[in-house]
Amino acid sequence: MRLAVISHACVVDVNQRLYAELAKLPDVELLLIAPRVWRASTGRVVRFRPLEGARYLARPLPVWGSGQITFHVYRGLARALREFRPTAVYLDEEPYSLAAAQILRLQRRLGFRLAFCQTQNLVKRYPWPFSRLERRMLDTCDLIIAITQECAEVAATKGARSPVAVVPLGVDTDRFRPRPELQAELGLTAPVVGYVGRLAPEKGLPDLRAAVDLLRAGGHDFSVLIVGDGPEREAMRTWAQAGAAGTVALAGSVPHSEVPRYLNVCDLTVLPARTRPGGKEQFGRTVIESLACAVPVVGSTCGEVPRLLAETGGGVVFPERDAEALSAAIRDMLLDPCGRKAMGERGREVVVREYSYPRVAQKLHAALREIAGA
């Protein structure tokens, strides 16, 4: 199978690990196409860096509209695909994006089979011409790779004609593994409650602050580690400064490769996401990353989070927007160190078995080879 993968996320080397595992399979020749330069949502300019030791052919291309997920296009894409002659193309971009328009036009000229990644877990209607573009993709593609069953159901509701395979997101379980360190450097005292993600209201940070305040008022002794950046940064800083010294550490945004170090500081992590009219948690990647480090999770009832926690047995669920329930769930974990350790270990076992990159690569390979005629 000659497979071309197109993904703006793969400008970052750690996001290439799934495809590096896919390229190890004996019947796969893989071309990875990613931006040569990408402007991240934080404003940071990221230059393509190939994953060390990967067996695929990497082809970084210049893009117009760098940083615009919907509006970017790849310069030189037609030439790259003509030279590689793929039997199948996997588009890891939105089906209503300009990159999707590019690939649909090239499919008619080059005749490859086409699959795309479906991450929408809500039925959204887009204005023209994006609605027309999405419709063409749903009518034309040979396969849809949905990251969850709920995403697969959205594709079906929108009238997808092609088969849909559910292939979850994965995690590097070699990089994300138990490694206790960094705690003293941050000036934190155990136990540590962690949050890793975007600092935004829809992530439930007001609920986290309220829950921690309730626990403090109850006399519970613990520290809080916040990793991430976003519009709630100043609110989090003001709240942290009002607490006792050594109680809260704000690490800011850190490279994804450094996230395992911070997760291993934590005794448990919290994902208090909120459902909103425009969206809900599509997958909950921080859940599987925490559990890969054997760190149990307290997660809300938002989106895919409760299903992940039920499947892995690696955490507990509380009703979203309920700060009292969140504080009670954190308290119970803090008071039961043996129980939370067992929960984290159980969660890691399931994550390694079902969500490690080698396992997810096998699932993706099985789906793609059906359309590639292998």
C-alpha positions in Angstrom: 0.0 0.0 0.0 1.4 3.3 -1.1 -0.1 5.8 1.4 0.2 9.5 1.4 -0.8 11.3 4.7 -1.5 15.0 4.7 -1.6 16.6 8.2 -0.9 20.2 9.3 -0.5 18.8 12.9 2.5 16.8 11.8 4.6 19.9 11.5 5.4 18.9 15.1 7.5 15.8 15.3 5.7 14.2 18.3 2.5 14.2 16.2 4.2 12.0 13.6 4.6 9.0 15.9 1.4 7.3 14.8 2.5 7.4 11.1 6.0 6.3 12.1 4.4 3.1 13.5 2.2 2.7 10.5 5.3 2.9 8.2 6.9 0.0 10.1 4.3 -2.4 8.8 5.7 -4.6 6.0 3.2 -3.7 3.2 3.2 0.1 3.8 5.2 2.8 1.8 4.3 6.1 3.4 4.7 9.7 2.3 4.1 12.3 5.0 3.1 15.7 3.8 3.1 18.5 6.4 3.6 22.3 6.4 7.2 23.5 6.2 6.3 26.3 8.6 3.1 26.7 10.7 2.0 29.5 13.0 0.5 27.9 16.1 -2.7 29.2 17.8 -0.4 30.6 20.5 1.4 32.7 17.9 4.6 30.6 18.0 6.1 29.8 14.6 6.8 26.1 14.3 9.2 24.7 11.6 8.8 21.2 10.4 11.1 18.7 12.1 11.1 15.1 11.0 10.8 12.4 13.7 14.1 10.8 14.3 14.4 7.3 13.1 11.1 7.3 11.2 10.9 5.1 8.1 8.6 7.2 6.0 9.4 9.7 3.3 8.8 13.2 4.7 7.8 16.0 2.3 7.3 19.4 4.1 5.6 21.9 1.8 5.1 25.6 2.0 1.5 26.6 2.8 -0.7 29.6 2.1 -2.7 30.6 5.1 -0.3 29.2 7.7 -2.1 28.8 11.1 -5.6 28.8 9.6 -6.9 25.3 10.0 -9.8 25.8 7.6 -8.1 28.2 5.1 -4.6 26.8 4.5 -3.5 25.2 1.2 -0.4 23.3 0.3 1.9 24.6 -2.4 3.4 21.9 -4.5 0.9 19.2 -3.4 0.1 18.1 -6.9 3.7 17.5 -7.8 4.4 15.6 -4.6 1.5 13.3 -5.2 2.3 12.7 -8.9 5.8 11.8 -8.0 4.8 9.4 -5.2 1.8 7.8 -7.0 -0.1 6.8 -3.9 -2.8 4.1 -4.0 -4.5 5.9 -1.1 -4.4 9.3 0.5 -5.4 9.9 4.2 -6.4 13.5 4.8 -6.0 14.5 8.4 -7.7 17.9 7.8 -11.3 19.1 8.2 -13.6 17.9 5.4 -14.8 21.5 4.7 -11.3 23.0 4.5 -9.5 24.4 1.5 -7.0 21.5 1.9 -10.0 19.1 1.3 -10.9 21.1 -1.8 -7.3 20.6 -3.0 -7.3 16.9 -2.5 -10.7 16.4 -4.1 -9.5 18.2 -7.3 -6.3 16.1 -7.3 -8.2 12.8 -6.8 -10.1 13.3 -10.0 -6.8 13.8 -11.9 -4.7 11.2 -10.2 -7.2 8.5 -9.3 -6.1 7.5 -5.8 -8.5 6.3 -3.1 -9.4 8.8 -0.4 -10.0 8.7 3.3 -10.3 11.5 5.8 -10.4 11.9 9.6 -13.7 12.7 11.2 -13.5 14.6 14.5 -16.9 16.3 14.6 -19.0 15.0 17.4 -21.8 17.5 17.0 -24.0 17.9 13.9 -23.0 21.4 12.7 -24.3 23.1 9.5 -21.8 25.3 7.7 -22.5 28.3 5.3 -21.8 27.9 1.6 -19.3 27.2 0.2 -18.1 25.1 3.2 -21.3 23.1 3.3 -20.9 22.3 -0.4 -17.3 21.3 0.1 -18.2 19.0 3.1 -21.0 17.5 1.0 -18.7 16.7 -1.8 -16.2 15.1 0.6 -18.9 12.9 2.2 -20.1 11.9 -1.3 -16.7 11.3 -2.8 -14.4 9.7 -0.2 -13.9 6.0 -0.1 -13.6 5.8 3.7 -14.1 7.9 6.8 -11.9 7.4 9.9 -13.9 8.5 12.9 -12.0 9.1 16.2 -15.0 8.0 18.3 -18.3 6.2 17.7 -20.1 9.5 18.3 -18.1 11.0 15.5 -19.1 8.1 13.3 -22.8 8.7 14.1 -22.4 12.4 13.1 -21.0 11.4 9.7 -24.0 9.0 9.2 -26.4 11.7 10.2 -24.9 14.0 7.6 -25.5 11.3 5.0 -22.1 9.8 4.5 -22.1 7.2 1.7 -18.8 5.5 2.4 -17.9 3.0 5.1 -16.9 4.5 8.5 -14.2 2.9 10.7 -13.7 4.0 14.3 -10.0 4.5 15.0 -9.2 6.4 18.3 -6.5 8.9 18.9 -3.3 7.4 20.3 -0.6 8.1 22.8 3.1 7.5 22.9 3.2 5.1 25.9 7.0 5.0 25.9 7.2 8.8 26.4 4.1 9.0 28.6 5.0 6.6 31.4 5.5 6.8 35.1 8.6 8.9 35.9 8.4 10.7 39.2 10.5 13.9 39.0 10.3 17.7 38.9 8.1 18.1 42.0 10.8 19.7 44.2 11.8 22.0 41.4 8.3 23.4 41.2 8.1 23.9 45.0 5.1 21.7 45.4 4.2 19.3 48.2 2.4 16.1 47.7 -0.3 15.2 47.0 -0.6 17.2 43.7 -3.8 17.8 41.8 -3.0 18.6 38.1 -4.7 20.2 35.1 -3.1 20.1 31.6 -4.8 21.8 28.8 -6.0 25.1 27.4 -6.9 27.8 29.9 -10.4 28.5 28.7 -13.8 28.7 30.4 -15.2 25.8 28.4 -12.5 23.6 30.0 -14.3 24.1 33.3 -11.6 26.1 35.1 -14.1 28.1 37.1 -15.4 24.8 38.5 -11.8 23.7 39.3 -11.1 26.9 41.1 -14.3 26.7 43.1 -13.7 23.0 44.0 -10.1 23.7 45.2 -11.4 26.6 47.3 -14.0 24.3 48.9 -11.3 21.7 49.7 -9.0 24.4 51.2 -11.9 25.6 53.4 -12.3 22.0 54.6 -8.7 21.9 55.7 -7.3 19.6 53.1 -3.6 19.9 52.4 -2.5 19.5 48.8 -0.9 21.4 45.9 -2.2 22.3 42.4 -0.3 22.3 39.2 -1.7 24.1 36.1 -0.1 23.5 32.7 -1.3 25.4 29.7 -2.2 28.9 28.5 -5.2 30.7 27.2 -7.8 33.4 27.9 -8.2 32.3 31.6 -4.5 32.9 32.3 -5.0 36.1 34.3 -7.9 34.7 36.3 -5.8 31.7 37.2 -2.9 33.9 38.2 -5.0 36.1 40.4 -6.6 33.0 42.0 -3.2 31.4 42.5 -1.7 34.5 44.2 -4.6 34.5 46.6 -3.7 31.0 47.9 -1.1 29.9 50.3 2.5 29.8 49.2 3.4 26.5 47.5 -0.2 25.7 47.0 -0.6 26.5 43.3 2.0 26.4 40.5 1.3 27.9 37.1 3.7 26.3 34.6 2.3 28.1 31.5 2.5 26.5 28.1 5.1 23.8 27.7 6.1 21.8 24.6 4.2 18.6 24.2 7.4 16.6 24.6 7.7 18.0 28.1 4.1 17.2 29.2 5.0 13.7 30.6 7.4 15.3 33.1 4.6 17.5 34.5 2.0 14.7 34.5 4.4 12.7 36.6 4.4 15.4 39.3 0.7 14.8 39.7 -1.1 12.3 42.0 -4.3 12.8 40.0 -5.4 15.1 37.2 -8.7 16.9 36.6 -10.6 17.4 33.3 -13.7 19.5 34.2 -14.8 20.3 30.7 -18.2 21.9 30.0 -20.6 21.2 27.1 -21.4 24.4 25.2 -23.7 25.1 22.2 -20.7 25.0 19.8 -19.0 21.9 21.1 -18.0 19.3 23.7 -14.9 17.2 24.4 -14.2 15.3 21.1 -11.9 12.7 22.7 -10.1 13.7 25.9 -6.5 13.2 24.9 -5.3 14.3 28.3 -7.2 11.4 29.8 -5.1 8.8 27.9 -1.9 10.8 28.4 -2.5 10.9 32.2 -3.4 7.3 32.4 -0.3 6.4 30.3 1.7 7.9 33.1 -0.5 5.8 35.6 -2.1 9.0 36.9 -5.8 8.6 37.6 -8.3 11.2 36.3 -11.3 13.0 37.7 -13.4 13.9 34.6 -16.7 15.6 33.9 -19.7 14.2 32.0 -18.7 16.2 28.9 -18.4 14.5 25.6 -16.2 11.4 25.3 -14.7 11.8 28.8 -17.0 9.5 30.7 -16.8 6.7 28.1 -13.0 6.8 28.2 -13.0 6.6 32.0 -15.5 3.8 32.0 -13.5 1.8 29.4 -10.2 2.2 31.1 -11.3 2.1 34.8 -8.7 4.9 35.3 -10.8 7.5 37.0 -14.1 8.8 38.3 -16.8 11.0 36.7 -18.6 14.0 38.1 -21.5 16.0 36.7 -20.1 18.9 34.7 -20.5 22.4 36.1 -20.9 20.9 39.6 -18.0 22.3 41.7 -19.2 20.6 44.9 -19.3 17.2 43.2 -15.8 17.8 41.7 -14.5 18.8 45.1 -15.9 15.6 46.6 -14.4 13.4 43.9 -11.0 15.0 44.4 -11.3 14.7 48.2 -12.1 11.0 47.9 -9.0 10.4 45.8 -6.8 12.4 48.0 -7.9 10.4 51.0 -7.3 7.0 49.3 -3.7 6.9 48.0 -3.8 3.1 47.5 -7.0 3.3 45.6 -5.9 6.0 43.3 -2.6 4.2 42.7 -4.5 1.0 41.7 -6.8 3.1 39.5 -3.9 4.7 37.6 -2.1 1.4 37.1 -5.3 -0.2 35.8 -5.8 2.7 33.5 -2.3 2.4 32.1 -2.8 -1.3 31.3 -5.8 -0.5 29.2 -4.2 2.5 27.5 -1.1 0.5 26.5 -3.3 -2.3 25.1 -5.8 -0.2 23.2 -4.4 3.4 22.7 -0.7 3.0 22.2 0.5 4.1 18.8 1.5 0.6 17.6 -2.1 -0.6 18.4 -3.8 2.4 16.9 -1.5 2.1 13.8 -2.7 -1.5 13.4 -6.4 -0.4 13.5 -5.7 2.4 11.0 -3.8 0.0 8.7 -6.7 -2.5 8.7 -9.2 0.2 7.7 -7.0 1.8 5.0 -5.9 -1.5 3.3 -9.6 -2.3 2.6 -9.9 0.7 0.3 -6.3 0.5 -1.1 -7.1 -3.0 -2.4 -4.3 -4.6 -0.4 
